[in-house]
Amino acid sequence: MQPDSTHGVSQILILTTLPDVESARSLARSLVEDHLCACASIGAPVESMYHWQGAIETAHEVPLTLKTRGDRFDDVAAAIRSRHPYELPEILAVPITDGLPDYLAWVDAESARR
């Protein structure tokens, strides 16, 4: 992702996965406490299948969905990288194109720079 690709987008969802519920909870709590995201949703465990270093791998992972401002992507990505146990964590930004205005205002307020 290019550094400025989420700038100008009001709100985004950031998707990542972690190896277990405990690490997902820990990362989610730190991101919310630091106001890097307004909300973190921890999903049910999933089985992932992917190519890694020339082989097909499978892993049980816990998805984490983060709601934040578009201009916080770089900060959130850096925080995830510094706290994530994987060598190459999934960090994807999905623009929010529409939503309940009051909810989106809340996301803006809670994830604004302090």
Backbone atoms as SQL, in Angstrom:
CREATE TABLE atoms (id INTEGER PRIMARY KEY, chain TEXT, resi INTEGER, resn TEXT, atom TEXT, x REAL, y REAL, z REAL);
INSERT INTO atoms VALUES
  (1, 'A', 1, 'MET', 'N', 0.848, -1.176, 0.000),
  (2, 'A', 1, 'MET', 'CA', 0.000, 0.000, 0.000),
  (3, 'A', 1, 'MET', 'C', 0.888, 1.231, 0.000),
  (4, 'A', 2, 'GLN', 'N', 0.572, 2.171, -0.797),
  (5, 'A', 2, 'GLN', 'CA', 1.338, 3.404, -0.846),
  (6, 'A', 2, 'GLN', 'C', 1.048, 4.228, 0.401),
  (7, 'A', 3, 'PRO', 'N', 2.028, 4.979, 0.913),
  (8, 'A', 3, 'PRO', 'CA', 1.851, 5.706, 2.156),
  (9, 'A', 3, 'PRO', 'C', 0.638, 6.622, 2.197),
  (10, 'A', 4, 'ASP', 'N', 0.280, 7.267, 1.091),
  (11, 'A', 4, 'ASP', 'CA', -0.822, 8.213, 1.104),
  (12, 'A', 4, 'ASP', 'C', -2.132, 7.607, 0.615),
  (13, 'A', 5, 'SER', 'N', -2.211, 6.290, 0.443),
  (14, 'A', 5, 'SER', 'CA', -3.378, 5.693, -0.182),
  (15, 'A', 5, 'SER', 'C', -4.650, 5.828, 0.656),
  (16, 'A', 6, 'THR', 'N', -4.561, 5.937, 1.952),
  (17, 'A', 6, 'THR', 'CA', -5.765, 6.078, 2.778),
  (18, 'A', 6, 'THR', 'C', -6.018, 7.514, 3.182),
  (19, 'A', 7, 'HIS', 'N', -5.087, 8.402, 2.902),
  (20, 'A', 7, 'HIS', 'CA', -5.300, 9.805, 3.238),
  (21, 'A', 7, 'HIS', 'C', -6.412, 10.340, 2.349),
  (22, 'A', 8, 'GLY', 'N', -7.275, 11.120, 2.920),
  (23, 'A', 8, 'GLY', 'CA', -8.408, 11.632, 2.170),
  (24, 'A', 8, 'GLY', 'C', -9.643, 10.755, 2.314),
  (25, 'A', 9, 'VAL', 'N', -9.481, 9.539, 2.820),
  (26, 'A', 9, 'VAL', 'CA', -10.620, 8.674, 3.122),
  (27, 'A', 9, 'VAL', 'C', -10.957, 8.917, 4.581),
  (28, 'A', 10, 'SER', 'N', -12.209, 9.229, 4.850),
  (29, 'A', 10, 'SER', 'CA', -12.592, 9.604, 6.215),
  (30, 'A', 10, 'SER', 'C', -12.396, 8.480, 7.220),
  (31, 'A', 11, 'GLN', 'N', -12.966, 7.306, 6.953),
  (32, 'A', 11, 'GLN', 'CA', -12.832, 6.186, 7.875),
  (33, 'A', 11, 'GLN', 'C', -12.452, 4.925, 7.100),
  (34, 'A', 12, 'ILE', 'N', -11.772, 4.036, 7.800),
  (35, 'A', 12, 'ILE', 'CA', -11.358, 2.768, 7.196),
  (36, 'A', 12, 'ILE', 'C', -11.559, 1.631, 8.191),
  (37, 'A', 13, 'LEU', 'N', -11.622, 0.437, 7.646),
  (38, 'A', 13, 'LEU', 'CA', -11.511, -0.787, 8.433),
  (39, 'A', 13, 'LEU', 'C', -10.106, -1.307, 8.185),
  (40, 'A', 14, 'ILE', 'N', -9.422, -1.687, 9.230),
  (41, 'A', 14, 'ILE', 'CA', -8.118, -2.332, 9.083),
  (42, 'A', 14, 'ILE', 'C', -8.297, -3.772, 9.517),
  (43, 'A', 15, 'LEU', 'N', -7.875, -4.689, 8.663),
  (44, 'A', 15, 'LEU', 'CA', -8.005, -6.118, 8.920),
  (45, 'A', 15, 'LEU', 'C', -6.638, -6.712, 9.203),
  (46, 'A', 16, 'THR', 'N', -6.589, -7.554, 10.212),
  (47, 'A', 16, 'THR', 'CA', -5.385, -8.314, 10.509),
  (48, 'A', 16, 'THR', 'C', -5.818, -9.628, 11.128),
  (49, 'A', 17, 'THR', 'N', -4.898, -10.563, 11.276),
  (50, 'A', 17, 'THR', 'CA', -5.162, -11.826, 11.950),
  (51, 'A', 17, 'THR', 'C', -4.043, -12.085, 12.946),
  (52, 'A', 18, 'LEU', 'N', -4.398, -12.801, 14.006),
  (53, 'A', 18, 'LEU', 'CA', -3.418, -13.154, 15.032),
  (54, 'A', 18, 'LEU', 'C', -3.505, -14.638, 15.325),
  (55, 'A', 19, 'PRO', 'N', -2.479, -15.199, 15.953),
  (56, 'A', 19, 'PRO', 'CA', -2.448, -16.648, 16.124),
  (57, 'A', 19, 'PRO', 'C', -3.394, -17.193, 17.189),
  (58, 'A', 20, 'ASP', 'N', -3.879, -16.343, 18.108),
  (59, 'A', 20, 'ASP', 'CA', -4.749, -16.836, 19.176),
  (60, 'A', 20, 'ASP', 'C', -5.559, -15.676, 19.763),
  (61, 'A', 21, 'VAL', 'N', -6.570, -16.031, 20.547),
  (62, 'A', 21, 'VAL', 'CA', -7.477, -15.029, 21.125),
  (63, 'A', 21, 'VAL', 'C', -6.735, -14.100, 22.080),
  (64, 'A', 22, 'GLU', 'N', -5.815, -14.628, 22.855),
  (65, 'A', 22, 'GLU', 'CA', -5.103, -13.790, 23.825),
  (66, 'A', 22, 'GLU', 'C', -4.306, -12.686, 23.138),
  (67, 'A', 23, 'SER', 'N', -3.595, -13.026, 22.067),
  (68, 'A', 23, 'SER', 'CA', -2.816, -11.992, 21.369),
  (69, 'A', 23, 'SER', 'C', -3.739, -11.012, 20.649),
  (70, 'A', 24, 'ALA', 'N', -4.887, -11.479, 20.150),
  (71, 'A', 24, 'ALA', 'CA', -5.857, -10.579, 19.519),
  (72, 'A', 24, 'ALA', 'C', -6.422, -9.599, 20.549),
  (73, 'A', 25, 'ARG', 'N', -6.775, -10.102, 21.726),
  (74, 'A', 25, 'ARG', 'CA', -7.296, -9.220, 22.787),
  (75, 'A', 25, 'ARG', 'C', -6.253, -8.197, 23.225),
  (76, 'A', 26, 'SER', 'N', -5.027, -8.642, 23.375),
  (77, 'A', 26, 'SER', 'CA', -3.965, -7.747, 23.820),
  (78, 'A', 26, 'SER', 'C', -3.727, -6.630, 22.807),
  (79, 'A', 27, 'LEU', 'N', -3.634, -6.990, 21.539),
  (80, 'A', 27, 'LEU', 'CA', -3.432, -5.977, 20.503),
  (81, 'A', 27, 'LEU', 'C', -4.632, -5.050, 20.417),
  (82, 'A', 28, 'ALA', 'N', -5.832, -5.601, 20.433),
  (83, 'A', 28, 'ALA', 'CA', -7.043, -4.784, 20.358),
  (84, 'A', 28, 'ALA', 'C', -7.090, -3.778, 21.501),
  (85, 'A', 29, 'ARG', 'N', -6.830, -4.238, 22.710),
  (86, 'A', 29, 'ARG', 'CA', -6.880, -3.339, 23.867),
  (87, 'A', 29, 'ARG', 'C', -5.857, -2.216, 23.741),
  (88, 'A', 30, 'SER', 'N', -4.655, -2.536, 23.325),
  (89, 'A', 30, 'SER', 'CA', -3.627, -1.490, 23.226),
  (90, 'A', 30, 'SER', 'C', -3.979, -0.458, 22.161),
  (91, 'A', 31, 'LEU', 'N', -4.543, -0.892, 21.046),
  (92, 'A', 31, 'LEU', 'CA', -4.916, 0.047, 19.985),
  (93, 'A', 31, 'LEU', 'C', -6.075, 0.945, 20.400),
  (94, 'A', 32, 'VAL', 'N', -7.041, 0.391, 21.125),
  (95, 'A', 32, 'VAL', 'CA', -8.170, 1.198, 21.612),
  (96, 'A', 32, 'VAL', 'C', -7.699, 2.135, 22.727),
  (97, 'A', 33, 'GLU', 'N', -6.902, 1.638, 23.664),
  (98, 'A', 33, 'GLU', 'CA', -6.398, 2.490, 24.756),
  (99, 'A', 33, 'GLU', 'C', -5.595, 3.669, 24.226),
  (100, 'A', 34, 'ASP', 'N', -4.832, 3.441, 23.157),
  (101, 'A', 34, 'ASP', 'CA', -4.009, 4.504, 22.574),
  (102, 'A', 34, 'ASP', 'C', -4.783, 5.387, 21.596),
  (103, 'A', 35, 'HIS', 'N', -6.093, 5.165, 21.475),
  (104, 'A', 35, 'HIS', 'CA', -6.965, 5.922, 20.556),
  (105, 'A', 35, 'HIS', 'C', -6.501, 5.837, 19.110),
  (106, 'A', 36, 'LEU', 'N', -5.839, 4.733, 18.758),
  (107, 'A', 36, 'LEU', 'CA', -5.478, 4.514, 17.359),
  (108, 'A', 36, 'LEU', 'C', -6.672, 4.009, 16.566),
  (109, 'A', 37, 'CYS', 'N', -7.603, 3.396, 17.256),
  (110, 'A', 37, 'CYS', 'CA', -8.865, 2.998, 16.624),
  (111, 'A', 37, 'CYS', 'C', -9.985, 3.204, 17.629),
  (112, 'A', 38, 'ALA', 'N', -11.179, 3.401, 17.113),
  (113, 'A', 38, 'ALA', 'CA', -12.344, 3.611, 17.968),
  (114, 'A', 38, 'ALA', 'C', -12.872, 2.289, 18.509),
  (115, 'A', 39, 'CYS', 'N', -12.728, 1.246, 17.723),
  (116, 'A', 39, 'CYS', 'CA', -13.308, -0.042, 18.078),
  (117, 'A', 39, 'CYS', 'C', -12.488, -1.143, 17.442),
  (118, 'A', 40, 'ALA', 'N', -12.343, -2.239, 18.152),
  (119, 'A', 40, 'ALA', 'CA', -11.686, -3.431, 17.629),
  (120, 'A', 40, 'ALA', 'C', -12.631, -4.609, 17.827),
  (121, 'A', 41, 'SER', 'N', -12.942, -5.303, 16.760),
  (122, 'A', 41, 'SER', 'CA', -13.825, -6.468, 16.829),
  (123, 'A', 41, 'SER', 'C', -13.000, -7.728, 16.631),
  (124, 'A', 42, 'ILE', 'N', -13.057, -8.610, 17.622),
  (125, 'A', 42, 'ILE', 'CA', -12.318, -9.869, 17.589),
  (126, 'A', 42, 'ILE', 'C', -13.271, -10.941, 17.070),
  (127, 'A', 43, 'GLY', 'N', -12.896, -11.559, 15.972),
  (128, 'A', 43, 'GLY', 'CA', -13.762, -12.549, 15.352),
  (129, 'A', 43, 'GLY', 'C', -13.512, -13.954, 15.873),
  (130, 'A', 44, 'ALA', 'N', -14.337, -14.866, 15.382),
  (131, 'A', 44, 'ALA', 'CA', -14.196, -16.285, 15.713),
  (132, 'A', 44, 'ALA', 'C', -12.986, -16.846, 14.969),
  (133, 'A', 45, 'PRO', 'N', -12.314, -17.821, 15.560),
  (134, 'A', 45, 'PRO', 'CA', -11.157, -18.423, 14.887),
  (135, 'A', 45, 'PRO', 'C', -11.522, -18.950, 13.499),
  (136, 'A', 46, 'VAL', 'N', -10.574, -18.798, 12.582),
  (137, 'A', 46, 'VAL', 'CA', -10.721, -19.271, 11.208),
  (138, 'A', 46, 'VAL', 'C', -9.509, -20.111, 10.846),
  (139, 'A', 47, 'GLU', 'N', -9.657, -20.913, 9.817),
  (140, 'A', 47, 'GLU', 'CA', -8.509, -21.635, 9.276),
  (141, 'A', 47, 'GLU', 'C', -8.051, -20.903, 8.035),
  (142, 'A', 48, 'SER', 'N', -6.790, -20.529, 7.997),
  (143, 'A', 48, 'SER', 'CA', -6.218, -19.830, 6.853),
  (144, 'A', 48, 'SER', 'C', -5.290, -20.769, 6.093),
  (145, 'A', 49, 'MET', 'N', -5.300, -20.623, 4.771),
  (146, 'A', 49, 'MET', 'CA', -4.401, -21.389, 3.916),
  (147, 'A', 49, 'MET', 'C', -3.697, -20.393, 3.007),
  (148, 'A', 50, 'TYR', 'N', -2.354, -20.522, 2.915),
  (149, 'A', 50, 'TYR', 'CA', -1.593, -19.514, 2.188),
  (150, 'A', 50, 'TYR', 'C', -0.237, -20.077, 1.769),
  (151, 'A', 51, 'HIS', 'N', 0.356, -19.422, 0.758),
  (152, 'A', 51, 'HIS', 'CA', 1.725, -19.731, 0.361),
  (153, 'A', 51, 'HIS', 'C', 2.663, -18.992, 1.300),
  (154, 'A', 52, 'TRP', 'N', 3.680, -19.672, 1.795),
  (155, 'A', 52, 'TRP', 'CA', 4.700, -19.029, 2.616),
  (156, 'A', 52, 'TRP', 'C', 6.017, -19.746, 2.401),
  (157, 'A', 53, 'GLN', 'N', 7.000, -19.014, 1.926),
  (158, 'A', 53, 'GLN', 'CA', 8.349, -19.508, 1.705),
  (159, 'A', 53, 'GLN', 'C', 8.361, -20.808, 0.904),
  (160, 'A', 54, 'GLY', 'N', 7.578, -20.794, -0.191),
  (161, 'A', 54, 'GLY', 'CA', 7.585, -21.903, -1.135),
  (162, 'A', 54, 'GLY', 'C', 6.692, -23.075, -0.793),
  (163, 'A', 55, 'ALA', 'N', 5.945, -23.003, 0.270),
  (164, 'A', 55, 'ALA', 'CA', 5.076, -24.111, 0.657),
  (165, 'A', 55, 'ALA', 'C', 3.674, -23.588, 0.954),
  (166, 'A', 56, 'ILE', 'N', 2.702, -24.475, 0.846),
  (167, 'A', 56, 'ILE', 'CA', 1.343, -24.127, 1.258),
  (168, 'A', 56, 'ILE', 'C', 1.231, -24.440, 2.744),
  (169, 'A', 57, 'GLU', 'N', 0.837, -23.439, 3.496),
  (170, 'A', 57, 'GLU', 'CA', 0.705, -23.547, 4.952),
  (171, 'A', 57, 'GLU', 'C', -0.761, -23.407, 5.348),
  (172, 'A', 58, 'THR', 'N', -1.101, -23.942, 6.495),
  (173, 'A', 58, 'THR', 'CA', -2.402, -23.690, 7.098),
  (174, 'A', 58, 'THR', 'C', -2.176, -23.272, 8.540),
  (175, 'A', 59, 'ALA', 'N', -3.078, -22.450, 9.036),
  (176, 'A', 59, 'ALA', 'CA', -2.973, -21.987, 10.418),
  (177, 'A', 59, 'ALA', 'C', -4.359, -21.640, 10.922),
  (178, 'A', 60, 'HIS', 'N', -4.572, -21.848, 12.197),
  (179, 'A', 60, 'HIS', 'CA', -5.787, -21.354, 12.839),
  (180, 'A', 60, 'HIS', 'C', -5.454, -19.958, 13.357),
  (181, 'A', 61, 'GLU', 'N', -6.284, -18.987, 12.963),
  (182, 'A', 61, 'GLU', 'CA', -6.026, -17.596, 13.299),
  (183, 'A', 61, 'GLU', 'C', -7.293, -16.935, 13.806),
  (184, 'A', 62, 'VAL', 'N', -7.094, -15.791, 14.468),
  (185, 'A', 62, 'VAL', 'CA', -8.208, -15.000, 14.984),
  (186, 'A', 62, 'VAL', 'C', -8.216, -13.676, 14.230),
  (187, 'A', 63, 'PRO', 'N', -9.302, -13.387, 13.490),
  (188, 'A', 63, 'PRO', 'CA', -9.374, -12.122, 12.759),
  (189, 'A', 63, 'PRO', 'C', -9.672, -10.949, 13.687),
  (190, 'A', 64, 'LEU', 'N', -9.093, -9.818, 13.359),
  (191, 'A', 64, 'LEU', 'CA', -9.289, -8.592, 14.112),
  (192, 'A', 64, 'LEU', 'C', -9.652, -7.500, 13.114),
  (193, 'A', 65, 'THR', 'N', -10.784, -6.833, 13.338),
  (194, 'A', 65, 'THR', 'CA', -11.245, -5.737, 12.488),
  (195, 'A', 65, 'THR', 'C', -11.211, -4.462, 13.306),
  (196, 'A', 66, 'LEU', 'N', -10.524, -3.458, 12.799),
  (197, 'A', 66, 'LEU', 'CA', -10.332, -2.197, 13.510),
  (198, 'A', 66, 'LEU', 'C', -11.036, -1.086, 12.749),
  (199, 'A', 67, 'LYS', 'N', -11.775, -0.240, 13.473),
  (200, 'A', 67, 'LYS', 'CA', -12.441, 0.912, 12.857),
  (201, 'A', 67, 'LYS', 'C', -11.690, 2.163, 13.265),
  (202, 'A', 68, 'THR', 'N', -11.243, 2.934, 12.263),
  (203, 'A', 68, 'THR', 'CA', -10.430, 4.105, 12.550),
  (204, 'A', 68, 'THR', 'C', -10.561, 5.131, 11.433),
  (205, 'A', 69, 'ARG', 'N', -9.877, 6.233, 11.617),
  (206, 'A', 69, 'ARG', 'CA', -9.822, 7.293, 10.612),
  (207, 'A', 69, 'ARG', 'C', -8.812, 6.916, 9.531),
  (208, 'A', 70, 'GLY', 'N', -9.072, 7.347, 8.302),
  (209, 'A', 70, 'GLY', 'CA', -8.149, 7.066, 7.213),
  (210, 'A', 70, 'GLY', 'C', -6.765, 7.636, 7.442),
  (211, 'A', 71, 'ASP', 'N', -6.707, 8.804, 8.089),
  (212, 'A', 71, 'ASP', 'CA', -5.396, 9.432, 8.310),
  (213, 'A', 71, 'ASP', 'C', -4.612, 8.791, 9.450),
  (214, 'A', 72, 'ARG', 'N', -5.164, 7.749, 10.092),
  (215, 'A', 72, 'ARG', 'CA', -4.450, 7.039, 11.148),
  (216, 'A', 72, 'ARG', 'C', -3.841, 5.735, 10.663),
  (217, 'A', 73, 'PHE', 'N', -4.003, 5.413, 9.362),
  (218, 'A', 73, 'PHE', 'CA', -3.505, 4.130, 8.875),
  (219, 'A', 73, 'PHE', 'C', -2.034, 3.908, 9.199),
  (220, 'A', 74, 'ASP', 'N', -1.186, 4.860, 8.892),
  (221, 'A', 74, 'ASP', 'CA', 0.254, 4.672, 9.115),
  (222, 'A', 74, 'ASP', 'C', 0.566, 4.415, 10.589),
  (223, 'A', 75, 'ASP', 'N', -0.122, 5.139, 11.481),
  (224, 'A', 75, 'ASP', 'CA', 0.098, 4.951, 12.920),
  (225, 'A', 75, 'ASP', 'C', -0.369, 3.573, 13.380),
  (226, 'A', 76, 'VAL', 'N', -1.547, 3.162, 12.904),
  (227, 'A', 76, 'VAL', 'CA', -2.078, 1.850, 13.290),
  (228, 'A', 76, 'VAL', 'C', -1.196, 0.741, 12.726),
  (229, 'A', 77, 'ALA', 'N', -0.802, 0.866, 11.473),
  (230, 'A', 77, 'ALA', 'CA', 0.057, -0.162, 10.867),
  (231, 'A', 77, 'ALA', 'C', 1.374, -0.291, 11.622),
  (232, 'A', 78, 'ALA', 'N', 1.964, 0.820, 12.008),
  (233, 'A', 78, 'ALA', 'CA', 3.223, 0.779, 12.769),
  (234, 'A', 78, 'ALA', 'C', 3.013, 0.114, 14.127),
  (235, 'A', 79, 'ALA', 'N', 1.898, 0.415, 14.780),
  (236, 'A', 79, 'ALA', 'CA', 1.608, -0.191, 16.082),
  (237, 'A', 79, 'ALA', 'C', 1.383, -1.696, 15.944),
  (238, 'A', 80, 'ILE', 'N', 0.675, -2.095, 14.908),
  (239, 'A', 80, 'ILE', 'CA', 0.462, -3.531, 14.685),
  (240, 'A', 80, 'ILE', 'C', 1.797, -4.213, 14.446),
  (241, 'A', 81, 'ARG', 'N', 2.612, -3.649, 13.561),
  (242, 'A', 81, 'ARG', 'CA', 3.911, -4.281, 13.257),
  (243, 'A', 81, 'ARG', 'C', 4.770, -4.424, 14.505),
  (244, 'A', 82, 'SER', 'N', 4.758, -3.415, 15.380),
  (245, 'A', 82, 'SER', 'CA', 5.617, -3.456, 16.563),
  (246, 'A', 82, 'SER', 'C', 5.130, -4.456, 17.614),
  (247, 'A', 83, 'ARG', 'N', 3.849, -4.824, 17.570),
  (248, 'A', 83, 'ARG', 'CA', 3.277, -5.705, 18.599),
  (249, 'A', 83, 'ARG', 'C', 2.892, -7.077, 18.067),
  (250, 'A', 84, 'HIS', 'N', 3.000, -7.294, 16.769),
  (251, 'A', 84, 'HIS', 'CA', 2.488, -8.514, 16.144),
  (252, 'A', 84, 'HIS', 'C', 3.532, -9.612, 16.176),
  (253, 'A', 85, 'PRO', 'N', 3.126, -10.857, 16.477),
  (254, 'A', 85, 'PRO', 'CA', 4.102, -11.945, 16.544),
  (255, 'A', 85, 'PRO', 'C', 4.553, -12.471, 15.180),
  (256, 'A', 86, 'TYR', 'N', 3.834, -12.164, 14.097),
  (257, 'A', 86, 'TYR', 'CA', 4.202, -12.685, 12.785),
  (258, 'A', 86, 'TYR', 'C', 5.314, -11.854, 12.155),
  (259, 'A', 87, 'GLU', 'N', 6.132, -12.520, 11.373),
  (260, 'A', 87, 'GLU', 'CA', 7.187, -11.837, 10.613),
  (261, 'A', 87, 'GLU', 'C', 6.572, -10.876, 9.590),
  (262, 'A', 88, 'LEU', 'N', 5.491, -11.310, 8.955),
  (263, 'A', 88, 'LEU', 'CA', 4.803, -10.499, 7.947),
  (264, 'A', 88, 'LEU', 'C', 3.305, -10.521, 8.243),
  (265, 'A', 89, 'PRO', 'N', 2.822, -9.615, 9.088),
  (266, 'A', 89, 'PRO', 'CA', 1.396, -9.627, 9.436),
  (267, 'A', 89, 'PRO', 'C', 0.527, -9.087, 8.302),
  (268, 'A', 90, 'GLU', 'N', -0.677, -9.616, 8.234),
  (269, 'A', 90, 'GLU', 'CA', -1.688, -9.056, 7.335),
  (270, 'A', 90, 'GLU', 'C', -2.109, -7.709, 7.905),
  (271, 'A', 91, 'ILE', 'N', -2.010, -6.669, 7.100),
  (272, 'A', 91, 'ILE', 'CA', -2.516, -5.347, 7.476),
  (273, 'A', 91, 'ILE', 'C', -3.153, -4.772, 6.213),
  (274, 'A', 92, 'LEU', 'N', -4.472, -4.809, 6.156),
  (275, 'A', 92, 'LEU', 'CA', -5.218, -4.340, 4.990),
  (276, 'A', 92, 'LEU', 'C', -6.168, -3.239, 5.400),
  (277, 'A', 93, 'ALA', 'N', -6.256, -2.197, 4.598),
  (278, 'A', 93, 'ALA', 'CA', -7.197, -1.108, 4.840),
  (279, 'A', 93, 'ALA', 'C', -8.314, -1.174, 3.810),
  (280, 'A', 94, 'VAL', 'N', -9.534, -1.086, 4.294),
  (281, 'A', 94, 'VAL', 'CA', -10.712, -1.083, 3.439),
  (282, 'A', 94, 'VAL', 'C', -11.447, 0.228, 3.695),
  (283, 'A', 95, 'PRO', 'N', -11.657, 1.046, 2.662),
  (284, 'A', 95, 'PRO', 'CA', -12.352, 2.309, 2.894),
  (285, 'A', 95, 'PRO', 'C', -13.818, 2.082, 3.252),
  (286, 'A', 96, 'ILE', 'N', -14.303, 2.877, 4.164),
  (287, 'A', 96, 'ILE', 'CA', -15.734, 2.877, 4.495),
  (288, 'A', 96, 'ILE', 'C', -16.369, 3.942, 3.609),
  (289, 'A', 97, 'THR', 'N', -17.235, 3.521, 2.725),
  (290, 'A', 97, 'THR', 'CA', -17.820, 4.454, 1.766),
  (291, 'A', 97, 'THR', 'C', -19.117, 5.071, 2.260),
  (292, 'A', 98, 'ASP', 'N', -19.758, 4.454, 3.245),
  (293, 'A', 98, 'ASP', 'CA', -20.999, 5.000, 3.777),
  (294, 'A', 98, 'ASP', 'C', -21.273, 4.331, 5.112),
  (295, 'A', 99, 'GLY', 'N', -22.098, 4.952, 5.913),
  (296, 'A', 99, 'GLY', 'CA', -22.453, 4.389, 7.199),
  (297, 'A', 99, 'GLY', 'C', -23.344, 5.353, 7.963),
  (298, 'A', 100, 'LEU', 'N', -23.796, 4.919, 9.112),
  (299, 'A', 100, 'LEU', 'CA', -24.621, 5.757, 9.971),
  (300, 'A', 100, 'LEU', 'C', -23.792, 6.977, 10.372),
  (301, 'A', 101, 'PRO', 'N', -24.235, 8.188, 10.031),
  (302, 'A', 101, 'PRO', 'CA', -23.426, 9.384, 10.296),
  (303, 'A', 101, 'PRO', 'C', -22.998, 9.527, 11.756),
  (304, 'A', 102, 'ASP', 'N', -23.865, 9.236, 12.698),
  (305, 'A', 102, 'ASP', 'CA', -23.490, 9.365, 14.106),
  (306, 'A', 102, 'ASP', 'C', -22.394, 8.372, 14.490),
  (307, 'A', 103, 'TYR', 'N', -22.460, 7.159, 13.936),
  (308, 'A', 103, 'TYR', 'CA', -21.423, 6.169, 14.215),
  (309, 'A', 103, 'TYR', 'C', -20.092, 6.606, 13.619),
  (310, 'A', 104, 'LEU', 'N', -20.113, 7.086, 12.387),
  (311, 'A', 104, 'LEU', 'CA', -18.880, 7.532, 11.737),
  (312, 'A', 104, 'LEU', 'C', -18.276, 8.734, 12.460),
  (313, 'A', 105, 'ALA', 'N', -19.118, 9.618, 12.988),
  (314, 'A', 105, 'ALA', 'CA', -18.620, 10.754, 13.774),
  (315, 'A', 105, 'ALA', 'C', -17.950, 10.248, 15.051),
  (316, 'A', 106, 'TRP', 'N', -18.510, 9.210, 15.647),
  (317, 'A', 106, 'TRP', 'CA', -17.925, 8.613, 16.851),
  (318, 'A', 106, 'TRP', 'C', -16.558, 8.004, 16.530),
  (319, 'A', 107, 'VAL', 'N', -16.449, 7.289, 15.398),
  (320, 'A', 107, 'VAL', 'CA', -15.159, 6.725, 14.971),
  (321, 'A', 107, 'VAL', 'C', -14.135, 7.840, 14.818),
  (322, 'A', 108, 'ASP', 'N', -14.538, 8.930, 14.165),
  (323, 'A', 108, 'ASP', 'CA', -13.631, 10.077, 14.002),
  (324, 'A', 108, 'ASP', 'C', -13.163, 10.613, 15.342),
  (325, 'A', 109, 'ALA', 'N', -14.106, 10.821, 16.244),
  (326, 'A', 109, 'ALA', 'CA', -13.770, 11.437, 17.539),
  (327, 'A', 109, 'ALA', 'C', -12.871, 10.529, 18.377),
  (328, 'A', 110, 'GLU', 'N', -13.158, 9.240, 18.397),
  (329, 'A', 110, 'GLU', 'CA', -12.405, 8.332, 19.266),
  (330, 'A', 110, 'GLU', 'C', -11.031, 7.972, 18.720),
  (331, 'A', 111, 'SER', 'N', -10.839, 8.096, 17.420),
  (332, 'A', 111, 'SER', 'CA', -9.538, 7.746, 16.864),
  (333, 'A', 111, 'SER', 'C', -8.746, 8.978, 16.397),
  (334, 'A', 112, 'ALA', 'N', -9.200, 10.147, 16.787),
  (335, 'A', 112, 'ALA', 'CA', -8.467, 11.377, 16.451),
  (336, 'A', 112, 'ALA', 'C', -7.159, 11.430, 17.235),
  (337, 'A', 113, 'ARG', 'N', -6.179, 12.091, 16.654),
  (338, 'A', 113, 'ARG', 'CA', -4.886, 12.266, 17.347),
  (339, 'A', 113, 'ARG', 'C', -5.115, 13.032, 18.638),
  (340, 'A', 114, 'ARG', 'N', -4.438, 12.640, 19.657),
  (341, 'A', 114, 'ARG', 'CA', -4.558, 13.279, 20.971),
  (342, 'A', 114, 'ARG', 'C', -3.332, 14.134, 21.226);
